[in-house]
Amino acid sequence: MSIKVNNPATGELIEEVKIDSEEEIKQAIKECHDGFKKWSKINAHERSRLLRKWSEKIQENKEVIAEIMTKENGKPLHESLGEVNYATSYIDWYAEEAKRIYGRTIPANTESKRIVVSRQPIGLVAAITPWNFPAAMMTRKAAPALAAGCTFIVKPAVETPLTAIKIVELAYEAGIPADAIKCVNGRGSVVGDLFTDSEYIRKITFTGSTPVGKTLIKNSADTIKHVTMELGGHAPLIVAEDADLDYAVKQTIGTKFRNAGQTCVCANRLIVHENIVDAFSEKLTQEVEKLKVGNGLEEGTDIGPIINKKGYDKIVEQVNDAVEKGADVLIGNKYDQDNEKGYFFVHPTVLKNVNDEMEIMHEETFGPVAPITSFKDLEEAVEIANSTPYGLAAYFFTNDYRTGTYLHDHLDFGIVGWNDGGPSAAHAPFGGMKESGLGREGGIEGIEPYLETKYLSVGNLS
């Protein structure tokens, strides 16, 4: 059996990837489990060196990886090149953090004792990664795991396995042992159950939908696995009355339409002060009109295809629902698709006069659609923004420090951009509140989930 990897821009078959059998996956898990005994004993400076070498190998193959990514994912080539840089930034960061896993000595309450706290790797880590960032979401998990001394096994999305396969091959070329990092391929439900049931795996890390994350958490309970979950989002973007509109529009374009709106942190609800909503909407529409839709391999493309028909149908249904309930289409609501060939394009769309009765205000769109609603005061803006079970990312635009401080304090989101539509970075903690996840990835916080804390009390010293 195999996975057919198709180019979502053309429907063309790129490659067929063998589906690993359950026995092959179990064998890979066992090999990584056994490999942990050796990898965890390698000193931190050597692990750091190997990670840096891996990063170098990826950069040497940057154009190759980016082309693979665009062919299987659909995003514009310049975005794929940017993702390769983003992916290696995590490896570079955790190559340094490998040398900074510190313990501590605690003053004892008696002269005859010494108390020492040390950190050690948690064990074998299993990762399930999404199709929308097939390079960066893999390295954001693998780099801290390997840096901490854990071994690592990853199941990439069936839509985009080729990027992960290539990056793991480069890890081997860099000198990272084959029993320290592995890639397996198969259907999510099958591999997910094998991961959660395995006695050898000590941690599950997942980026994807909230329903799947909940299932993984439940299934991990039987063996008390550690979990890190980066789940769904429904990001609000608030534009205050005093905001620099041209700047806010530019940042909105970046955060809303990157990867054709198929990111977990892209702005899904534009909440604009009523006194400027007309001006903002006009400026945004003018800029959206400049965006070019097409094959990501073609020069000048800004908006690539939707990953599959399921995603396409959801977008169309949400737009139709909004229009039927009174939303005005300022631009877009145009589609190019071919069911037989298997490609689906949604032209960037701006909707105005969106209200709370519309599905698009309650469900993550995952497409290039920008719905605009308005607010009278900050309390109302916050109420609209927080009226969701999700709490991954939020954005706001204001030049008033009082407004900015108020919004920061009252928005229930793990990542907040103040006049910044692109806050993600390897050196900063990434993760959500509420049903958007558990734990953080990136920054000094990102290596913590891969470490156990051990407390040693030494007595009879006097």
C-alpha positions in Angstrom: 0.0 0.0 0.0 1.1 3.5 -0.7 0.3 7.2 -0.1 -0.2 9.1 -3.4 1.3 12.6 -3.0 -0.3 15.0 -5.5 0.5 18.6 -6.4 -2.5 20.5 -5.1 -2.0 23.2 -7.8 -2.3 20.7 -10.7 -3.5 17.4 -9.3 -0.4 15.8 -10.8 1.0 12.7 -9.0 4.4 13.6 -7.6 5.4 10.4 -5.9 4.0 7.4 -4.2 5.2 6.8 -0.6 5.1 3.4 0.9 2.8 3.0 3.9 4.7 1.4 6.7 3.0 -1.7 8.2 2.1 -1.8 11.9 5.0 -4.2 12.4 7.4 -1.9 10.7 6.3 1.0 12.8 6.5 -1.0 16.0 10.0 -2.0 14.9 11.0 1.6 14.3 9.6 2.6 17.8 11.6 -0.2 19.4 14.8 0.8 17.6 14.4 4.4 18.8 13.7 3.2 22.3 16.9 1.2 22.3 18.8 4.1 20.7 17.8 6.3 23.6 20.3 4.5 25.8 23.2 5.7 23.7 21.9 9.0 22.4 21.0 10.2 25.9 24.6 9.6 27.1 26.2 11.7 24.3 27.5 14.9 25.9 25.5 18.1 25.2 28.4 19.7 23.3 28.4 16.8 20.8 24.6 16.8 20.4 24.9 20.5 19.8 27.5 20.0 17.1 25.4 17.4 15.3 22.4 19.7 15.4 24.4 22.5 13.9 25.6 20.1 11.2 22.0 19.1 10.5 21.0 22.8 10.1 23.9 23.3 7.7 22.9 20.3 5.6 19.3 21.6 5.3 20.6 25.0 4.3 22.8 23.5 1.7 19.7 21.7 0.2 17.4 24.7 0.8 16.3 25.1 -2.8 15.6 21.4 -3.2 13.6 21.2 0.0 11.6 24.3 -0.9 10.7 22.9 -4.3 9.6 19.6 -2.7 7.5 21.6 -0.3 5.8 23.8 -2.9 5.0 20.7 -5.1 3.3 18.8 -2.3 1.9 21.7 -0.2 1.1 24.3 -2.9 2.5 27.4 -1.1 4.4 29.9 -3.2 8.1 29.0 -3.6 9.2 32.2 -1.8 7.2 31.1 1.3 8.7 27.6 1.1 12.2 29.1 1.1 11.2 31.2 4.1 9.9 28.1 5.9 13.3 26.3 5.4 15.0 29.3 7.1 12.3 29.1 9.9 12.8 25.4 10.3 16.6 25.7 10.7 16.2 28.6 13.1 14.7 26.0 15.6 17.6 23.7 15.1 20.1 26.5 15.5 18.4 27.7 18.7 18.2 24.3 20.4 21.7 23.4 19.3 22.7 26.2 21.8 20.0 25.2 24.4 21.4 21.7 24.5 24.4 23.2 26.5 22.1 25.1 28.9 20.1 22.3 30.5 20.9 23.4 34.0 20.2 21.8 37.4 20.7 23.5 40.7 21.8 23.0 44.3 19.3 23.9 47.0 20.5 24.9 50.5 19.5 22.1 52.9 17.7 22.5 56.2 20.5 20.7 58.0 24.3 20.7 57.9 24.4 16.9 57.2 22.5 17.1 53.9 23.0 18.3 50.4 20.1 18.7 47.9 20.7 18.5 44.2 18.2 18.9 41.4 19.2 17.6 37.9 17.5 17.3 34.5 17.4 14.3 32.3 15.8 13.5 28.9 12.3 12.1 29.1 12.8 9.3 26.7 11.5 8.4 23.2 9.3 11.2 21.7 6.7 10.6 19.0 5.5 13.5 16.9 2.6 13.9 14.5 3.0 17.0 12.2 0.7 18.9 9.9 0.7 19.5 6.2 0.7 23.3 6.2 4.3 23.7 7.6 5.9 20.3 6.9 9.4 21.4 7.6 9.1 23.9 10.5 6.6 22.0 12.5 8.8 18.9 12.4 12.1 20.7 13.4 10.3 22.7 16.1 9.7 19.4 17.8 12.7 17.3 16.8 15.3 20.0 17.6 14.5 20.4 21.3 13.9 16.6 21.7 17.3 15.7 20.3 19.0 18.6 22.1 17.6 17.3 25.4 18.9 13.8 24.7 15.6 12.3 23.7 15.2 10.1 20.6 12.5 11.1 18.1 10.1 9.4 15.7 7.8 11.5 13.4 4.7 10.7 11.4 4.2 13.5 8.8 0.9 14.4 7.2 -0.2 12.1 4.4 -0.5 15.1 2.1 3.1 16.2 2.7 5.4 13.3 3.7 8.2 14.2 1.2 9.6 17.2 3.0 9.9 15.3 6.3 11.5 12.3 4.6 14.1 14.6 3.0 14.9 16.4 6.3 15.4 13.1 8.2 17.7 11.9 5.4 19.8 15.0 5.9 19.9 14.3 9.7 21.6 11.0 8.9 24.0 12.8 6.5 24.9 15.1 9.4 25.8 12.2 11.6 22.7 11.9 13.8 22.2 8.1 14.3 19.4 6.3 12.5 18.2 5.0 15.9 17.9 8.6 17.2 15.5 10.0 14.6 13.1 8.2 12.3 10.2 9.0 10.0 7.3 6.6 9.5 4.4 7.0 7.1 0.8 5.9 7.5 -2.8 7.0 8.2 -3.1 9.2 11.2 -5.6 7.1 13.2 -3.5 4.0 12.8 -0.1 5.5 13.6 -1.6 7.6 16.3 -3.0 4.5 18.1 0.4 2.8 17.8 2.1 5.8 19.3 -0.3 6.2 22.2 -0.4 2.5 23.0 3.4 2.0 22.9 5.1 1.3 26.2 8.3 2.7 24.8 7.1 6.1 23.9 7.2 8.6 26.8 5.9 11.7 25.1 3.5 12.7 22.3 3.8 16.0 20.6 1.2 17.0 18.0 0.2 19.9 15.8 -3.2 19.7 14.3 -6.9 20.0 15.0 -8.4 20.2 18.4 -10.6 17.0 18.0 -7.6 14.9 17.1 -5.6 16.4 19.9 -8.3 15.5 22.4 -8.2 11.9 21.2 -4.5 11.7 21.5 -4.6 13.2 25.1 -7.3 10.6 26.1 -5.4 7.7 24.5 -2.1 8.8 26.1 -3.7 8.6 29.6 -3.4 4.8 29.9 0.3 4.9 29.8 0.6 8.4 31.5 2.5 9.9 28.5 3.6 13.5 28.6 1.8 15.6 25.9 2.4 18.8 24.1 -0.5 19.9 21.9 -0.6 22.8 19.4 -4.2 22.7 18.3 -6.8 24.8 16.5 -7.0 28.6 16.5 -9.5 31.3 15.4 -7.4 34.4 15.6 -8.9 37.8 16.0 -7.3 40.9 14.6 -8.4 44.2 16.3 -7.9 47.5 14.7 -8.3 50.4 17.1 -9.5 53.8 16.1 -6.0 55.4 16.4 -4.2 52.7 14.4 -1.9 53.4 11.5 -4.3 52.1 8.8 -1.7 51.6 6.0 0.6 49.7 8.4 -2.4 47.6 9.8 -3.5 46.7 6.3 0.0 45.6 5.3 0.4 43.4 8.4 -3.2 42.0 7.9 -2.3 40.9 4.4 0.8 39.1 5.7 -1.0 37.3 8.6 -4.3 36.6 6.7 -3.1 35.4 3.3 0.2 33.6 4.0 -0.1 30.0 2.8 -3.5 30.9 1.3 -4.8 31.5 4.8 -4.0 27.9 5.7 -2.2 28.6 9.0 -3.3 28.0 12.6 -2.3 31.6 13.5 -3.7 33.6 10.6 -6.2 36.3 11.3 -9.7 34.8 11.0 -11.8 37.6 12.3 -11.0 41.3 11.6 -12.6 43.4 14.3 -12.3 47.1 13.3 -13.5 50.3 15.1 -16.7 51.5 13.6 -15.3 55.0 12.9 -12.6 53.6 10.6 -14.1 50.3 9.3 -15.0 51.9 5.9 -11.5 53.3 5.4 -9.8 50.1 6.5 -12.0 47.9 4.4 -11.3 50.1 1.3 -7.6 50.0 1.8 -7.5 46.3 2.5 -9.6 45.6 -0.6 -7.2 47.6 -2.8 -4.2 45.6 -1.5 -6.0 42.3 -1.8 -6.7 43.0 -5.4 -3.0 43.0 -6.1 -2.5 39.4 -4.9 -1.8 36.9 -7.7 -3.4 33.4 -7.5 -1.7 30.5 -9.1 0.8 27.6 -9.0 3.3 28.2 -6.2 6.2 27.3 -8.6 5.3 30.3 -10.9 7.1 33.5 -10.2 5.0 36.2 -8.6 2.4 33.9 -7.1 1.0 35.1 -3.8 -1.9 32.7 -3.2 -1.5 29.0 -3.9 -4.1 26.3 -4.0 -6.2 24.9 -1.1 -4.7 21.6 0.0 -7.7 19.4 -0.8 -11.4 19.3 -1.6 -12.4 19.0 2.0 -10.7 22.2 2.9 -12.1 23.9 -0.3 -15.7 22.8 0.5 -15.5 24.2 4.0 -14.3 27.6 2.7 -17.0 27.8 0.1 -19.7 26.8 2.6 -18.6 29.5 5.1 -18.5 32.2 2.4 -22.0 31.2 1.1 -23.4 31.1 4.6 -22.0 34.6 5.3 -23.4 36.1 2.1 -26.8 34.5 2.6 -26.9 36.1 6.1 -26.1 39.6 4.9 -22.3 39.9 4.4 -21.1 42.1 1.6 -18.5 40.8 -0.8 -15.9 43.5 -1.4 -13.7 41.3 -3.5 -13.3 37.7 -4.3 -15.9 34.9 -3.8 -14.3 33.5 -7.0 -13.1 29.9 -7.4 -11.0 27.9 -9.9 -11.4 24.1 -9.3 -11.4 20.9 -11.2 -12.7 17.9 -9.3 -11.5 15.4 -11.9 -7.9 16.7 -11.9 -7.9 17.5 -8.2 -7.0 21.1 -7.8 -8.9 23.8 -5.9 -8.2 27.6 -5.8 -10.0 30.2 -3.8 -9.4 33.8 -4.8 -8.6 36.1 -1.9 -11.9 37.3 -0.5 -12.9 40.2 1.8 -16.3 40.2 3.4 -17.8 43.2 5.2 -20.7 43.6 7.7 -20.1 40.1 9.1 -22.1 39.3 12.2 -22.1 36.7 15.0 -24.8 34.6 13.3 -22.4 33.5 10.6 -20.4 30.3 10.8 -17.2 32.1 9.7 -17.1 33.9 13.1 -17.2 30.7 15.0 -15.2 28.1 13.0 -11.6 28.4 11.8 -11.8 29.0 8.0 -8.3 27.8 6.9 -8.5 29.8 3.7 -7.9 33.2 2.1 -11.1 34.8 3.4 -11.0 38.0 5.5 -14.3 38.7 7.3 -14.7 42.2 8.8 -16.9 43.2 11.7 -17.0 46.4 13.7 -16.9 47.4 17.4 -17.8 50.5 19.4 -15.5 50.2 22.4 -12.7 48.1 23.6 -14.8 46.0 25.9 -16.9 45.0 22.9 -13.8 44.2 20.8 -12.5 42.0 23.6 -15.8 40.2 24.0 -15.9 39.4 20.3 -12.3 38.3 20.3 -12.6 36.0 23.3 -16.0 34.5 22.3 -14.4 31.2 21.2 -13.1 28.1 22.8 -9.8 28.7 21.1 -6.9 30.9 22.4 -3.9 30.4 20.1 -3.0 33.8 18.5 -4.5 37.3 18.5 -3.4 40.6 16.9 -4.2 44.2 17.6 -3.1 47.6 16.1 -2.9 50.7 18.1 -0.4 53.4 18.9 -1.9 54.2 22.3 0.0 52.4 25.1 -3.1 52.4 27.3 -5.2 50.7 24.6 -2.4 48.2 23.9 -1.9 47.4 27.5 -5.6 46.9 28.1 -5.9 44.6 25.1 -2.9 42.6 26.1 -4.2 42.1 29.6 -7.7 41.1 28.5 -7.2 38.9 25.4 -7.1 35.2 26.3 -4.6 34.0 23.8 -1.1 32.5 24.2 0.5 34.5 21.3 -0.3 38.2 20.9 1.0 40.6 18.2 0.8 44.3 19.0 1.4 46.1 15.7 2.9 42.8 14.6 1.3 40.3 12.2 4.2 37.9 12.4 5.2 37.2 16.0 6.4 33.6 15.6 10.1 33.0 16.3 12.3 30.2 17.4 13.5 32.1 20.5 9.9 32.8 21.7 7.4 30.5 23.3 4.6 29.4 20.9 1.4 27.8 22.2 -2.2 28.5 23.1 -4.7 28.8 25.9 -8.1 27.1 26.3 -8.7 24.5 23.6 -5.8 25.6 21.5 -3.3 23.4 23.3 -1.1 22.4 26.1 2.6 23.4 26.5 4.9 25.7 24.6 7.3 25.2 21.7 10.2 27.6 21.0 12.2 29.7 23.4 13.7 28.4 26.6 10.3 27.1 27.4 10.4 24.8 24.4 12.9 22.3 25.8 11.2 21.9 29.2 8.6 19.4 28.0 11.4 17.0 26.9 13.1 16.9 30.3 12.4 15.1 33.6 13.3 16.7 36.9 15.2 14.5 39.4 15.7 15.5 43.0 18.6 14.0 45.0 18.9 14.4 48.8 22.4 13.4 50.1 22.5 12.7 53.8 25.1 11.8 56.5 27.7 14.4 55.3 28.8 15.6 58.7 
